[in-house]
């Protein structure tokens, strides 16, 4: 559509998380560094919470990618869609850990294989990390089953590390009586904030640069100010509004995105702030 018109190599504001566009904002760097320190300290459970669209999935994938470069030290498992039963969660974890099993294996035998694998990796001085995205959607029973895997530990106490990424509903879920022990074992908790106005501008410029755009300023100052107000600094909403505004500008043959183009995008977006 508009990428050739604006001289881009790819769409800069796609809603699909792409770690190529990851921007090291202060809040994300703090979360990233703290997560790594907590994982290396083998502290158990960690939690990253944020409103819809604040970049939790992007942070999770960027973190996983960074660990992939150090496979000799980290063994990782990732559950992106946690609306799974207790049995299904264990099968997914077994698959992520490369555990061979039969389709008719009993839950007890499956748990035994997972436990042995975790202990085996830990005895090799490897850190085993389970990362769960959208954790607020996971059933209580499944979360409790994962919590019980903490009992799988070496003689010196090394065990599975779990990182939960979720919306604010995750905090309410963890306050349920059945998950009291899990909540008490969370050693690191961080809330991803919305972007400031300055970081919103930096975010837009960064994604344009990564998309291959190297021309003059593409958004007017007033457009960026309105973008911040309309998006409230939520990255996903920034992406939606900028994409629509670029479409409007392209349709009018304009090489500069103005305040009017952003306004049109806001009026076309139910979740935008007016």
PEKAQUI-V472541 format. One record per residue. N is the residue number from 1. RES is the residue in three letters. PHI is phi in degrees with one decimal (none if undefined). OMEGA is omega in whole degrees, 0 to 359 (999 if undefined). D_FIRST is the distance of its C-alpha to the first C-alpha in Angstrom with 1 decimal. Layout:
N;RES;PHI;OMEGA;D_FIRST + N;RES;PHI;OMEGA;D_FIRST
//
This chain:
1;UNK;none;188;0.0 + 2;UNK;-102.8;187;3.8 + 3;UNK;-64.6;178;6.0 + 4;UNK;-70.4;180;7.3 + 5;UNK;-60.1;181;7.9 + 6;UNK;-93.6;178;9.9 + 7;UNK;74.8;179;11.3 + 8;UNK;-106.1;177;10.8 + 9;UNK;-93.7;179;11.7 + 10;UNK;-156.5;180;10.3 + 11;UNK;-68.9;185;9.2 + 12;UNK;-81.8;188;12.4 + 13;UNK;-124.7;177;13.1 + 14;UNK;-66.9;179;13.1 + 15;UNK;-84.4;179;16.1 + 16;UNK;-76.9;181;17.5 + 17;UNK;-57.9;180;20.3 + 18;UNK;-134.2;186;19.9 + 19;UNK;-64.3;176;23.0 + 20;UNK;-62.2;182;21.3 + 21;UNK;-94.8;182;20.1 + 22;UNK;-62.3;179;23.7 + 23;UNK;-111.5;182;25.2 + 24;UNK;-79.3;175;28.9 + 25;UNK;-73.2;181;29.7 + 26;UNK;-52.9;182;33.4 + 27;UNK;-65.7;180;33.5 + 28;UNK;-70.2;177;31.6 + 29;UNK;-65.1;179;33.8 + 30;UNK;-63.4;179;36.9 + 31;UNK;-63.9;181;35.9 + 32;UNK;-61.0;182;35.1 + 33;UNK;-64.7;180;38.4 + 34;UNK;-67.6;178;40.5 + 35;UNK;-62.1;181;39.1 + 36;UNK;-63.8;179;40.0 + 37;UNK;-64.6;180;43.4 + 38;UNK;-67.0;179;44.1 + 39;UNK;-64.4;181;43.2 + 40;UNK;-65.9;179;45.4 + 41;UNK;-80.6;180;48.2 + 42;UNK;54.7;186;48.0 + 43;UNK;-84.7;176;48.2 + 44;UNK;106.3;184;47.1 + 45;UNK;-100.5;175;44.5 + 46;UNK;-130.9;184;41.7 + 47;UNK;-144.0;173;39.3 + 48;UNK;-119.5;183;36.0 + 49;UNK;-118.2;177;35.1 + 50;UNK;-166.5;177;32.2 + 51;UNK;-64.0;177;30.5 + 52;UNK;-55.6;175;27.4 + 53;UNK;88.3;181;24.5 + 54;UNK;-86.9;174;26.7 + 55;UNK;103.3;181;25.8 + 56;UNK;-64.9;182;28.7 + 57;UNK;-65.3;178;26.8 + 58;UNK;-60.6;180;25.2 + 59;UNK;-63.3;180;28.7 + 60;UNK;-59.9;182;30.3 + 61;UNK;-67.6;178;28.1 + 62;UNK;-64.3;180;28.5 + 63;UNK;-65.5;178;32.2 + 64;UNK;-61.4;180;32.5 + 65;UNK;-62.3;180;30.7 + 66;UNK;-67.4;179;33.2 + 67;UNK;-75.3;180;36.1 + 68;UNK;-60.6;180;34.9 + 69;UNK;-75.4;182;35.9 + 70;UNK;-131.1;184;39.4 + 71;UNK;-63.6;179;40.2 + 72;UNK;-70.6;182;43.9 + 73;UNK;-113.4;186;44.2 + 74;UNK;-118.6;170;41.8 + 75;UNK;-114.0;185;41.3 + 76;UNK;-118.6;174;38.4 + 77;UNK;-132.6;185;37.5 + 78;UNK;-130.4;176;34.4 + 79;UNK;-117.8;183;34.2 + 80;UNK;-84.4;182;30.7 + 81;UNK;-124.8;191;31.6 + 82;UNK;-83.9;179;35.1 + 83;UNK;-78.1;186;35.9 + 84;UNK;-128.0;175;38.5 + 85;UNK;-70.5;179;42.2 + 86;UNK;-56.1;180;44.7 + 87;UNK;-65.4;182;45.2 + 88;UNK;-65.7;178;41.5 + 89;UNK;-61.1;181;40.9 + 90;UNK;-67.5;177;43.7 + 91;UNK;-65.8;178;42.4 + 92;UNK;-64.4;179;39.0 + 93;UNK;-62.8;179;40.8 + 94;UNK;-61.1;179;43.0 + 95;UNK;-64.2;180;40.0 + 96;UNK;-63.4;181;38.3 + 97;UNK;-87.2;178;41.7 + 98;UNK;73.7;182;42.1 + 99;UNK;-88.0;177;45.2 + 100;UNK;-78.0;181;46.3 + 101;UNK;-159.8;178;47.7 + 102;UNK;-88.8;182;48.5 + 103;UNK;-68.8;182;46.7 + 104;UNK;-101.0;181;49.9 + 105;UNK;-63.1;178;50.8 + 106;UNK;-75.7;180;52.4 + 107;UNK;-60.8;181;51.0 + 108;UNK;-61.9;180;54.0 + 109;UNK;-66.3;179;53.6 + 110;UNK;-63.3;179;49.8 + 111;UNK;-62.1;179;50.6 + 112;UNK;-63.7;179;53.3 + 113;UNK;-64.8;180;51.0 + 114;UNK;-64.6;179;48.4 + 115;UNK;-60.2;180;51.3 + 116;UNK;-63.3;181;52.7 + 117;UNK;-66.8;180;49.4 + 118;UNK;-61.8;180;48.8 + 119;UNK;-62.3;180;52.3 + 120;UNK;-61.9;179;52.1 + 121;UNK;-63.4;181;49.0 + 122;UNK;-64.8;178;50.6 + 123;UNK;-67.1;175;53.8 + 124;UNK;-87.3;180;51.8 + 125;UNK;65.1;175;50.9 + 126;UNK;-101.2;178;47.2 + 127;UNK;-97.8;181;45.3 + 128;UNK;-99.9;183;43.9 + 129;UNK;-119.9;175;41.0 + 130;UNK;-107.9;182;39.5 + 131;UNK;-113.0;183;36.2 + 132;UNK;-119.5;178;35.3 + 133;UNK;-91.4;182;32.0 + 134;UNK;53.1;186;32.0 + 135;UNK;-63.5;179;35.8 + 136;UNK;-65.1;181;36.5 + 137;UNK;-91.7;182;35.8 + 138;UNK;-78.3;178;38.4 + 139;UNK;-60.3;180;41.7 + 140;UNK;-53.9;183;44.7 + 141;UNK;-61.8;180;46.6 + 142;UNK;-70.2;176;43.9 + 143;UNK;-63.6;179;43.8 + 144;UNK;-64.9;178;47.6 + 145;UNK;-63.3;177;47.7 + 146;UNK;-65.7;178;45.6 + 147;UNK;-60.1;181;47.8 + 148;UNK;-67.8;178;50.8 + 149;UNK;-67.4;174;49.5 + 150;UNK;-60.5;178;50.7 + 151;UNK;-69.4;176;54.1 + 152;UNK;-83.2;183;53.0 + 153;UNK;-142.4;178;54.1 + 154;UNK;-78.9;181;56.1 + 155;UNK;-62.6;180;59.6 + 156;UNK;-95.5;171;58.4 + 157;UNK;90.4;179;55.9 + 158;UNK;-76.0;185;52.5 + 159;UNK;-151.0;180;50.2 + 160;UNK;-63.2;175;46.7 + 161;UNK;-103.3;183;44.3 + 162;UNK;-124.3;177;41.9 + 163;UNK;-120.3;181;38.9 + 164;UNK;-102.7;174;37.5 + 165;UNK;-112.4;182;34.1 + 166;UNK;-162.5;175;33.8 + 167;UNK;-75.7;181;33.2 + 168;UNK;-53.9;177;36.2 + 169;UNK;-60.7;178;37.5 + 170;UNK;-61.9;179;38.6 + 171;UNK;-61.0;179;41.2 + 172;UNK;-68.7;178;42.7 + 173;UNK;-61.9;183;42.7 + 174;UNK;-71.5;177;44.6 + 175;UNK;-87.7;177;47.2 + 176;UNK;-67.1;183;48.3 + 177;UNK;-51.3;183;51.9 + 178;UNK;-67.0;183;51.0 + 179;UNK;-109.4;182;48.7 + 180;UNK;-58.7;182;51.1 + 181;UNK;-64.1;179;52.0 + 182;UNK;-61.0;181;48.4 + 183;UNK;-60.2;180;47.6 + 184;UNK;-68.8;183;50.7 + 185;UNK;-92.3;177;49.6 + 186;UNK;-77.5;185;46.3 + 187;UNK;-93.2;180;47.0 + 188;UNK;-138.3;179;43.7 + 189;UNK;-135.8;182;41.5 + 190;UNK;-142.8;177;38.6 + 191;UNK;-110.1;179;36.3 + 192;UNK;-75.3;181;32.8 + 193;UNK;-86.6;170;32.4 + 194;UNK;-70.5;181;29.4 + 195;UNK;-78.4;172;28.2 + 196;UNK;-74.2;179;30.0 + 197;UNK;-63.5;179;28.4 + 198;UNK;-63.5;180;28.8 + 199;UNK;-72.9;175;27.4 + 200;UNK;-64.7;177;24.4 + 201;UNK;-63.1;179;23.6 + 202;UNK;-62.7;180;24.4 + 203;UNK;-62.3;180;22.1 + 204;UNK;-62.5;181;19.0 + 205;UNK;-64.3;180;20.0 + 206;UNK;-63.3;182;20.8 + 207;UNK;-69.4;176;17.4 + 208;UNK;-64.4;179;15.7 + 209;UNK;-61.7;180;18.3 + 210;UNK;-67.6;179;17.9 + 211;UNK;-81.5;179;14.2 + 212;UNK;101.8;180;15.3 + 213;UNK;-78.7;180;14.9 + 214;UNK;-136.2;180;18.3 + 215;UNK;-91.7;178;18.1 + 216;UNK;-68.7;180;20.0 + 217;UNK;-50.4;185;19.9 + 218;UNK;-92.3;179;16.5 + 219;UNK;-118.0;177;18.2 + 220;UNK;-68.9;180;21.3 + 221;UNK;-60.5;179;24.5 + 222;UNK;-65.0;178;24.7 + 223;UNK;-64.2;180;21.2 + 224;UNK;-68.0;178;22.2 + 225;UNK;-64.5;179;25.5 + 226;UNK;-69.7;177;24.0 + 227;UNK;-59.4;180;21.6 + 228;UNK;-63.7;180;24.7 + 229;UNK;-65.8;182;26.6 + 230;UNK;-72.8;182;24.0 + 231;UNK;-99.6;185;23.4 + 232;UNK;55.4;177;27.0 + 233;UNK;77.0;178;26.0 + 234;UNK;-87.2;185;24.7 + 235;UNK;-51.8;181;22.1 + 236;UNK;-63.3;180;20.3 + 237;UNK;-71.5;174;20.2 + 238;UNK;-59.3;180;19.1 + 239;UNK;-60.7;181;16.0 + 240;UNK;-62.0;184;15.4 + 241;UNK;-68.0;181;16.0 + 242;UNK;-67.2;179;14.1 + 243;UNK;-60.7;180;10.9 + 244;UNK;-65.7;179;11.5 + 245;UNK;-64.7;177;12.8 + 246;UNK;-64.9;177;9.9 + 247;UNK;-65.0;179;7.9 + 248;UNK;-64.5;180;11.2 + 249;UNK;-61.4;178;11.6 + 250;UNK;-60.9;180;8.4 + 251;UNK;-62.1;180;9.7 + 252;UNK;-95.9;179;13.0 + 253;UNK;72.0;182;12.3 + 254;UNK;-99.1;179;14.0 + 255;UNK;-93.1;177;14.0 + 256;UNK;-125.7;178;16.2 + 257;UNK;-81.3;184;15.6 + 258;UNK;-102.4;177;18.8 + 259;UNK;-58.1;180;21.1 + 260;UNK;-63.8;179;20.1 + 261;UNK;-69.1;177;16.5 + 262;UNK;-65.3;179;17.9 + 263;UNK;-60.5;178;20.5 + 264;UNK;-62.6;178;18.1 + 265;UNK;-65.6;179;16.5 + 266;UNK;-62.4;181;20.1 + 267;UNK;-66.3;180;21.2 + 268;UNK;-92.9;185;18.5 + 269;UNK;-122.8;185;19.7 + 270;UNK;-61.7;184;23.2 + 271;UNK;-85.9;179;24.0 + 272;UNK;-70.7;179;23.3 + 273;UNK;-91.4;184;26.5 + 274;UNK;-110.9;999;27.4
//
